[in-house]
């Protein structure tokens, strides 16, 4: 982005951060940099928030026993597609009639999946789309469950190279899109049949092999085809049209990059050692401990945000990260922010102004925003998972 040497136009905004009609709890300072609107928040992030609850009236029929739910897509008209990685299947459910059908199953044949390759499920304008990173292919099914065929996931620009496409979304055009992780940064691409078009390319200066809590691109697409995105290690989001060189606006927090503390590093160290022991290494000698710890890197900054979704009426919903010392073994993952996010979310408006802060139920993992509800996976204290939703107006 161009220099901030352009003269700033300052404006104090009144922003509601709790229930509608409440007194303003935060002010944002607005400036302009070469036509880019910048909204900067300087107050602490511990704002009062509205507590939301699971929609108990959303009934998907008879309770099923799922193995490991990793994603969920809203198909509309009360239907959802739920991805069970352990069962290597996608379950289509209806809010009125319950189970519609089950797609896939473990294997390498037509319409089958590798349990090790399933991270996302999404949709096109006429199908359910299931990428398989292990088999490097994408399977498509009709909304009625009929298998429609597969296409290769191998990158045309690098023949024979696998594509690490970890998050998939439905583009307003009806085609699916995905985020691809590389060593240099991330790409957000639109997939039209077997062809892919890069809509966003962002370099990451902080990514390195064996880096814990590596900076991650968080992103989504809104109804107008604009991408809202940010990096997980800074409290900042941007809204950008893929056809424009600069973002429409940037919303960021003063002191948005928080350094990793000694206590944070000690906690990550214990997680590394515990992970090795859990994988069968048993009690580690001091030499083994030192060798293991020398093979990993600790980040400079702790995560600030872990997800962003485009909501209704040009709103953008951002999840705050949990404190590092509250993280469990999920801190060892590299593909996404699942499990790193906290319960608090921020809602930004069409121009990047902060509208509201809300708190979600414990154990609820958001996977999609549809109309005024968040859809995702609810896990209880026993580890039992089920699809669930939380609505802002509920």
VENPE-V84473 format. One record per helix or strand of 3 or more residues. SS is the DSSP state (hx for helix, st for strand). FROM is the first residue (numbers start at 1). TO is the last residue. If there is no record, write none. Layout:
# VENPE-V84473
ss: [SS,SS]
from: [FROM,FROM]
to: [TO,TO]
This chain:
# VENPE-V84473
ss: [st,st,st,st,st,st,st,hx,st,st,st,st,st,st,st,st,st,st,st,hx,hx,st,st,hx,hx,st,st,st,st,st]
from: [12,26,36,69,79,89,98,115,127,137,147,165,176,185,195,217,226,236,249,262,286,305,316,324,329,341,354,364,373,385]
to: [15,33,41,76,84,94,104,117,132,142,152,170,181,192,203,221,231,241,253,281,294,310,321,326,332,348,359,370,379,391]
